[in-house]
Amino acid sequence: MAGTSRRKSSRREPTSDIDEDPAPRRNRREEVDTDEEEQSQRARAKEKRSKGKARAQEPEPERQDVNMNQEESDDDVQIDVENFPDQALQQDGYRKLDGLASDWKTMADTIKNSSHAIENIAMGLAEASEGESVQKNLVKLEQLLKQLIDVESEMMRNEATLNGYAQEMRSGDEVVNVVKRYLGDVQANKVAYQKLTTRQKYAKNENYKSLKENLYAIDHPGEAMPPITEFVPKGKYNPGENTTLADFGGVTQDFKCPLTLRQLENPVTSKVCGHSFSREALKQLFANHRGAKMCPASGCNRSFTYNDCKPDNKLAQRMRIYIRRQQSASQNANDEIVE
């Protein structure tokens, strides 16, 4: 019996171990059930949110009908384009006008630089050769210069017109019908310019005067240039013609230095009085003097400093042309004597 009792007890020992297992198993099932329940809740919540968004995106029937009716009423309104009044420029519109005017000025400056180039070409042509063919080419260059002056004037008229509108806006005035007004003003200014005589168009232009003065000084050294009006046809009588144009001219170009009384060498010109000197001679005059001195040219009462005198390349070019022509004339005279 004792043996049997021990066997039974030995069999019961594992039983106690088995009895302890069910509790953990129940916990795992509960965890699984809990996870499944949480996933189910999240899925239902997500479905609710999706349905909420879908309902939010769906247009309300009444509001949609109102919008459609509004669009239909807008389509029914017809705008009379021909009689629709032009609106005034906004308060800051003068800034745009200033920008447009600046563009016109830039183009005018470009044309002016081209006019300078025409003058340089004419001087180079006169320096390179002479004769009837050169004179014909110089006439063509003068005509081209006049055309450039016409274009430059047109650019400046457009600039002035826009600047006028901008100034009106700065003063608090409204600018209405700006496109129509601009086209009308530009056309009126163009017609007024076309009515000017040749003398009125070109005699005051600095590039044109400079070209005429340079070419005249080459052929007539030491002589006072007549008024520029003598080189420009007067054209048809115009009661509004400015008679003060005759004041231009009278420029005397002498290729002799007032200090050395010899031909100019490396000429420099005073910006105070316009007289020219040989650079080395003028440097010696101011060697021990830093202040201003009376101009040594005869009859001049102006005073200037050494720094007031700058190299004059155009004068140097005119001198070269004059010297070459004098040498050519002397050579031709000698050839005639030999024959």
Backbone torsions as a table, in degrees:
resi	resn	phi	psi	omega
1	MET	NA	-37.0	178.8
2	ALA	-62.7	-41.2	178.4
3	GLY	-62.3	-41.0	-179.9
4	THR	-64.7	-40.9	178.8
5	SER	-60.9	-38.8	179.7
6	ARG	-67.5	-37.1	179.1
7	ARG	-65.1	-39.1	179.5
8	LYS	-65.4	-42.4	-179.6
9	SER	-65.9	-35.4	178.0
10	SER	-67.6	-29.2	176.9
11	ARG	-75.0	-29.1	-177.6
12	ARG	-76.7	-22.1	-177.2
13	GLU	-59.8	-47.4	177.4
14	PRO	-65.1	-25.0	-178.7
15	THR	-62.0	-39.7	178.1
16	SER	-63.5	-34.8	177.3
17	ASP	-68.0	-38.5	-179.2
18	ILE	-67.9	-36.3	-179.2
19	ASP	-64.5	-22.3	-179.3
20	GLU	-81.6	-14.7	-174.9
21	ASP	-74.3	-36.7	-172.6
22	PRO	-56.4	-35.0	-177.9
23	ALA	-60.4	-49.7	176.6
24	PRO	-60.0	-36.1	179.9
25	ARG	-64.0	-39.9	178.8
26	ARG	-64.8	-34.7	179.5
27	ASN	-65.7	-40.4	179.7
28	ARG	-65.8	-39.2	177.7
29	ARG	-63.9	-41.9	180.0
30	GLU	-62.2	-39.4	178.5
31	GLU	-63.3	-42.4	178.9
32	VAL	-62.4	-44.8	179.7
33	ASP	-62.9	-39.8	179.7
34	THR	-63.2	-43.5	179.0
35	ASP	-61.9	-43.4	179.9
36	GLU	-63.5	-38.3	-179.9
37	GLU	-67.0	-41.1	178.9
38	GLU	-64.1	-42.6	177.9
39	GLN	-61.7	-39.2	179.6
40	SER	-65.1	-40.5	178.6
41	GLN	-64.8	-42.5	179.1
42	ARG	-63.4	-39.4	179.6
43	ALA	-63.4	-41.2	179.4
44	ARG	-67.3	-38.9	178.7
45	ALA	-64.5	-41.5	178.7
46	LYS	-63.4	-39.3	179.7
47	GLU	-65.2	-37.7	178.7
48	LYS	-65.3	-42.0	179.9
49	ARG	-64.0	-40.5	179.2
50	SER	-62.0	-41.8	179.5
51	LYS	-67.0	-35.8	179.0
52	GLY	-64.0	-43.4	178.2
53	LYS	-64.2	-40.6	-179.7
54	ALA	-62.4	-41.1	178.8
55	ARG	-66.9	-34.6	179.7
56	ALA	-67.5	-34.1	-178.4
57	GLN	-78.4	-22.4	-179.8
58	GLU	-73.2	124.0	178.8
59	PRO	-66.5	142.3	176.6
60	GLU	-71.3	133.9	-176.1
61	PRO	-56.2	-43.2	-176.5
62	GLU	-67.4	-43.6	-178.8
63	ARG	-66.0	-38.3	178.7
64	GLN	-63.0	-39.6	178.8
65	ASP	-65.1	-38.7	179.8
66	VAL	-64.4	-42.7	179.8
67	ASN	-64.3	-41.8	179.4
68	MET	-63.0	-41.0	178.7
69	ASN	-65.6	-36.5	178.7
70	GLN	-64.1	-44.4	179.0
71	GLU	-63.2	-40.5	179.6
72	GLU	-64.1	-39.4	179.7
73	SER	-67.9	-35.0	177.3
74	ASP	-66.5	-37.8	179.1
75	ASP	-66.2	-28.2	-178.3
76	ASP	-73.4	-20.4	-178.3
77	VAL	-77.5	124.0	179.5
78	GLN	-107.7	131.2	-179.4
79	ILE	-95.4	128.1	176.6
80	ASP	-83.3	94.7	-174.0
81	VAL	-63.7	-40.2	-176.2
82	GLU	-64.6	-35.7	-177.7
83	ASN	-102.6	9.1	-179.9
84	PHE	-74.1	121.2	-174.7
85	PRO	-68.6	142.1	176.4
86	ASP	-71.5	138.9	-177.4
87	GLN	-88.8	150.0	178.0
88	ALA	-70.2	152.2	176.9
89	LEU	-64.1	148.9	178.4
90	GLN	-67.3	167.3	-173.9
91	GLN	-59.8	-35.3	179.9
92	ASP	-91.5	15.1	-179.3
93	GLY	-64.9	-23.2	-179.7
94	TYR	-63.9	-25.6	177.7
95	ARG	-65.1	-42.7	178.0
96	LYS	-66.1	-38.9	177.9
97	LEU	-63.6	-39.7	177.0
98	ASP	-61.6	-40.1	179.1
99	GLY	-64.8	-42.4	178.1
100	LEU	-65.8	-41.0	177.9
101	ALA	-62.9	-37.8	178.2
102	SER	-63.7	-36.3	177.4
103	ASP	-63.4	-42.1	177.6
104	TRP	-63.4	-39.0	179.4
105	LYS	-64.8	-39.4	178.2
106	THR	-60.6	-42.1	178.3
107	MET	-66.6	-38.6	178.0
108	ALA	-63.3	-40.2	178.4
109	ASP	-65.3	-36.4	177.7
110	THR	-63.6	-42.5	177.5
111	ILE	-63.8	-39.6	179.6
112	LYS	-62.4	-40.6	177.1
113	ASN	-63.1	-36.0	176.5
114	SER	-65.2	-34.3	177.1
115	SER	-64.8	-38.1	175.2
116	HIS	-60.2	-40.0	-179.6
117	ALA	-63.7	-38.1	177.9
118	ILE	-60.5	-42.1	178.9
119	GLU	-62.7	-43.2	179.8
120	ASN	-64.6	-38.8	178.4
121	ILE	-64.3	-42.9	179.9
122	ALA	-61.8	-42.8	179.5
123	MET	-67.4	-39.1	177.2
124	GLY	-65.1	-38.6	177.8
125	LEU	-65.1	-42.5	178.8
126	ALA	-65.7	-31.5	-179.9
127	GLU	-76.5	-33.4	-174.6
128	ALA	-76.3	-34.0	-176.0
129	SER	-156.8	179.8	178.9
130	GLU	-150.8	175.3	179.5
131	GLY	115.8	-174.7	-175.3
132	GLU	-65.4	-39.4	-179.2
133	SER	-63.6	-37.4	178.1
134	VAL	-65.0	-42.5	179.5
135	GLN	-61.6	-39.6	178.4
136	LYS	-64.0	-41.4	179.3
137	ASN	-67.9	-34.3	176.9
138	LEU	-65.9	-36.8	176.6
139	VAL	-63.8	-41.5	178.3
140	LYS	-63.3	-41.0	178.5
141	LEU	-64.8	-36.3	177.8
142	GLU	-65.1	-40.0	177.3
143	GLN	-64.4	-39.8	177.9
144	LEU	-64.3	-39.1	177.8
145	LEU	-62.3	-39.9	178.3
146	LYS	-63.2	-39.8	178.3
147	GLN	-63.2	-40.6	177.9
148	LEU	-65.1	-37.1	177.2
149	ILE	-63.5	-38.7	177.5
150	ASP	-62.1	-44.2	-179.9
151	VAL	-66.3	-42.6	177.8
152	GLU	-59.4	-41.4	178.6
153	SER	-62.3	-38.9	178.5
154	GLU	-63.7	-43.5	178.1
155	MET	-60.2	-42.6	-178.1
156	MET	-68.2	-33.3	178.0
157	ARG	-67.0	-40.8	177.0
158	ASN	-63.5	-41.9	178.0
159	GLU	-60.9	-46.3	-178.2
160	ALA	-63.6	-37.3	180.0
161	THR	-63.5	-47.2	-179.6
162	LEU	-67.8	-37.2	176.8
163	ASN	-62.8	-34.7	177.5
164	GLY	-64.1	-42.3	177.5
165	TYR	-63.8	-43.2	-179.7
166	ALA	-61.8	-38.5	178.8
167	GLN	-66.5	-36.9	176.8
168	GLU	-60.6	-42.5	-178.9
169	MET	-68.3	-36.5	177.0
170	ARG	-64.2	-29.1	179.1
171	SER	-81.4	-2.1	178.5
172	GLY	96.4	1.1	179.4
173	ASP	-82.6	149.8	175.9
174	GLU	-86.7	141.6	176.1
175	VAL	-110.9	107.4	-176.4
176	VAL	-111.4	153.4	-179.3
177	ASN	53.4	47.3	-170.5
178	VAL	-64.5	-37.2	-178.2
179	VAL	-67.2	-50.0	-180.0
180	LYS	-62.3	-42.0	-179.7
181	ARG	-65.9	-41.4	-179.1
182	TYR	-63.1	-47.7	-179.8
183	LEU	-61.8	-39.7	179.1
184	GLY	-66.6	-42.1	-179.5
185	ASP	-67.3	-41.0	179.9
186	VAL	-63.6	-42.3	179.2
187	GLN	-65.1	-40.9	179.2
188	ALA	-63.7	-41.0	178.4
189	ASN	-66.5	-35.4	178.5
190	LYS	-65.4	-44.1	178.8
191	VAL	-63.0	-41.5	179.5
192	ALA	-63.2	-38.3	179.3
193	TYR	-68.0	-39.6	-179.6
194	GLN	-65.5	-23.7	179.0
195	LYS	-80.1	-12.1	179.5
196	LEU	-68.8	151.3	175.7
197	THR	-77.2	166.0	178.1
198	THR	-58.4	-39.5	-179.6
199	ARG	-64.9	-41.1	179.7
200	GLN	-66.7	-32.4	-177.4
201	LYS	-74.9	-39.9	-166.6
202	TYR	-116.4	-22.3	-172.3
203	ALA	-64.8	-25.4	-180.0
204	LYS	-92.9	-7.8	-177.6
205	ASN	-71.8	128.0	-174.9
206	GLU	-64.1	-40.7	-179.6
207	ASN	-65.6	-39.9	179.9
208	TYR	-67.3	-43.9	178.6
209	LYS	-62.5	-41.1	-179.1
210	SER	-63.1	-41.7	178.6
211	LEU	-61.6	-46.5	-178.9
212	LYS	-64.0	-41.7	-179.4
213	GLU	-65.0	-42.1	-179.0
214	ASN	-65.1	-45.1	-179.0
215	LEU	-68.0	-35.9	179.0
216	TYR	-68.3	-39.8	-178.5
217	ALA	-64.0	-29.6	179.3
218	ILE	-67.0	-43.4	-176.0
219	ASP	-86.2	-19.5	-176.0
220	HIS	-134.1	64.1	-179.1
221	PRO	-65.6	138.6	178.8
222	GLY	81.9	-3.3	180.0
223	GLU	-102.5	144.7	175.9
224	ALA	-72.4	131.1	179.4
225	MET	-73.0	132.1	177.0
226	PRO	-62.5	165.9	176.4
227	PRO	-54.7	144.5	-176.8
228	ILE	-59.3	-25.0	-178.4
229	THR	-64.1	-22.1	178.5
230	GLU	-72.6	-17.3	-179.6
231	PHE	-98.7	-5.8	-177.7
232	VAL	-119.2	124.7	179.2
233	PRO	-58.4	140.4	-178.6
234	LYS	-71.4	-33.7	-179.6
235	GLY	78.3	-164.6	-179.3
236	LYS	-69.0	151.8	-179.3
237	TYR	-64.0	132.5	177.5
238	ASN	-131.4	115.1	-177.3
239	PRO	-57.4	-25.7	-177.8
240	GLY	-90.5	8.7	-177.2
241	GLU	-66.8	138.4	-178.3
242	ASN	-79.6	114.0	-177.6
243	THR	-77.4	-9.5	-179.5
244	THR	-75.5	-4.0	178.8
245	LEU	-61.6	-25.0	-178.6
246	ALA	-67.0	-12.3	179.8
247	ASP	-71.5	-20.3	-179.3
248	PHE	-77.6	146.4	179.9
249	GLY	112.2	-161.7	-179.7
250	GLY	75.0	15.9	-178.3
251	VAL	-82.2	129.4	178.1
252	THR	-107.3	125.9	178.5
253	GLN	-115.6	113.7	178.5
254	ASP	-113.6	131.3	-178.5
255	PHE	-88.4	12.6	177.7
256	LYS	-103.4	142.4	178.7
257	CYS	-80.1	128.6	178.8
258	PRO	-62.7	-19.9	-178.8
259	LEU	-87.5	-44.4	-177.0
260	THR	-96.7	-17.3	-175.2
261	LEU	59.1	23.0	174.7
262	ARG	-119.7	175.8	-178.7
263	GLN	-59.9	140.9	-178.9
264	LEU	-60.7	141.6	175.0
265	GLU	-129.1	125.6	-175.9
266	ASN	48.3	64.6	-171.5
267	PRO	-65.0	141.8	170.7
268	VAL	-125.6	146.4	-175.2
269	THR	-123.0	136.8	178.1
270	SER	-76.6	128.5	177.4
271	LYS	-78.1	-6.7	179.4
272	VAL	-83.6	-48.2	-175.3
273	CYS	-120.4	-13.1	177.5
274	GLY	87.3	2.1	177.9
275	HIS	-81.1	150.0	-175.2
276	SER	-115.3	151.1	-177.2
277	PHE	-144.0	160.4	170.4
278	SER	-71.4	136.2	-172.2
279	ARG	-60.6	-46.1	-177.8
280	GLU	-65.0	-39.6	179.3
281	ALA	-64.6	-40.2	179.4
282	LEU	-69.5	-35.8	178.5
283	LYS	-62.7	-40.0	177.6
284	GLN	-66.4	-34.5	179.6
285	LEU	-62.8	-36.6	-178.1
286	PHE	-101.7	16.5	-175.6
287	ALA	-59.0	-44.7	-176.9
288	ASN	-112.5	26.0	-176.4
289	HIS	-142.6	119.4	-178.2
290	ARG	-95.3	-20.5	-177.5
291	GLY	-85.6	-165.4	-179.5
292	ALA	-82.2	151.3	177.7
293	LYS	-131.4	155.4	176.8
294	MET	-68.0	139.5	179.8
295	CYS	-61.7	129.8	-178.7
296	PRO	-76.8	-5.9	179.2
297	ALA	-68.8	142.2	-176.9
298	SER	-63.1	129.9	175.9
299	GLY	84.4	-0.5	-178.6
300	CYS	-98.8	131.0	-179.9
301	ASN	-111.7	17.7	179.0
302	ARG	-88.2	153.5	178.0
303	SER	-118.4	146.3	179.1
304	PHE	-152.7	164.8	176.0
305	THR	-100.8	171.8	179.5
306	TYR	-64.4	-35.2	-179.5
307	ASN	-71.0	-13.4	176.5
308	ASP	-76.8	-8.8	-178.0
309	CYS	-103.7	129.5	-177.1
310	LYS	-122.6	151.6	176.4
311	PRO	-56.5	137.3	-177.1
312	ASP	-114.6	91.7	-177.2
313	ASN	-69.6	-35.1	179.1
314	LYS	-65.3	-40.3	177.7
315	LEU	-64.4	-40.6	177.8
316	ALA	-61.7	-38.3	178.4
317	GLN	-67.6	-42.9	177.8
318	ARG	-61.0	-37.1	178.4
319	MET	-64.1	-43.5	179.8
320	ARG	-62.0	-42.6	179.3
321	ILE	-64.0	-43.7	-179.4
322	TYR	-63.0	-45.5	-179.4
323	ILE	-62.9	-43.0	-179.8
324	ARG	-63.6	-40.9	179.7
325	ARG	-68.1	-36.8	177.1
326	GLN	-64.4	-41.1	178.3
327	GLN	-66.2	-39.6	179.0
328	SER	-65.4	-41.6	178.9
329	ALA	-64.7	-39.7	178.4
330	SER	-65.1	-40.0	178.9
331	GLN	-65.1	-41.0	178.9
332	ASN	-65.4	-37.4	178.4
333	ALA	-65.1	-40.8	178.4
334	ASN	-65.5	-37.9	179.2
335	ASP	-65.1	-38.4	179.5
336	GLU	-66.4	-36.3	179.1
337	ILE	-66.7	-41.0	179.8
338	VAL	-63.4	-41.4	-179.7
339	GLU	-65.8	NA	NA
